[in-house]
Amino acid sequence: MSLPPGFIDELRTRVSLSQVVGRKVTWDMRKSNMAKGDWWAPCPFHQEKSASFHVDDRKGFYYCFGCHAKGDAVSFVTEADNVSFMEAVEILAREAGMQMPARDPKAAEKADRRTQLAQVMEEAVKWFRLQLKTSAAAEARAYLEKRRMSPAAQERWEIGFAPDQRQGLFHALTQKGIAADLIVAAGLCAKPDDGGAPYDRFRGRIIFPIRDARGRAISLGGRSMDPNARAKYLNGPETELFDKGRNLFNHGPAREAAGKGMPLIVAEGYMDVIALSEAGFRATVAPLGTAVTEDQLRLMWRISDEPVIALDGDTAGFRAALRVIDLALPLLEAGKGLRFAILPQGLDPDDLIKAQGAGRCRRCWRPRSPWSTCCGGAKPRAASSTAPNARPRWTRCCVPR
Ligand SMILES: [Zn+2]
């Protein structure tokens, strides 16, 4: 649904931000100056006892001096009630007595279709999770145990298992009355060229559900249990629901954690994100099976002004860092930056945490100036970027001592 021009502005003028916010906070009456439309309260988005959360009722904007949360009535409702932009607009419009514009039937149809596909995906996630408890998944469970992923963590990340069957999932879903074409459209099964029955895309793999920023299941990632598999990691294909280059693994929880002041860390894969999150770095995301894209960089900058790109300390990791730098330079704006944490050779974040503890990693994300790095002790190294005018410097980070 699209809104007519001026609708949001009208909405902003009609609702009183202090009233909207007032339902979630207790105002500090000594600090507030109502006559001036100046309101202060302990922040609803981060833990604190003092009142650093400021509402400018006349301008209709809020800002937290603690966690830097900021925005207007719509973004406040989005964050505080955890609803989508459009839902927040609807809530506020109702309150302001404004009529929501009629839904465009074509857009409504498209939204319904996406909801349907997300429901199919949700059913698949449930089924895969059940499979992880079966005897066929013994090897997968042993692998997760070897990676020291606790049963509680497996629950949190909704880890599943795809048995090595041609139509395991397909039969399970069709038995629930889900149409074959929806299963194919969700990217869960593929249709053979000869027109035969659809077959499961994920077979003999550990399954990681991929959710969008709102928490809807939009695709799956799978790690092969077969050492000879062509691809160790496999993502679902691009669908109406899933655009690889415009989503991030763990987007929603990371955004929330970053809002509470955690550094945003960009790791390489699912296992890294899970390991880092479980070690306390909850604002960690990863691109989805591709190199970081422009859209993903923009998403990251919306979450944090200075994301930390954590890369493996091998040649591929350095090459990836250069690629991100080339991508980022033309997009840089005032106040936005990137930091790089290059891990010791041969270690990924998971290994590093296990070998040296979370504290060793924490030193890497400590804020310093953009383009610089992390570990105070390491010697600076000039990096030769392929962009001739820009010579960002970094140091190797997390060098074990
Ligand atoms: Zn705050």
Boltz pocket constraint, residues with backbone or C-beta under 6 A from the ligand:
constraints:
  - pocket:
      binder: B
      contacts: [[A, 43], [A, 44], [A, 45], [A, 46], [A, 53], [A, 64], [A, 65], [A, 66], [A, 67], [A, 68], [A, 69], [A, 259]]
      max_distance: 6.0
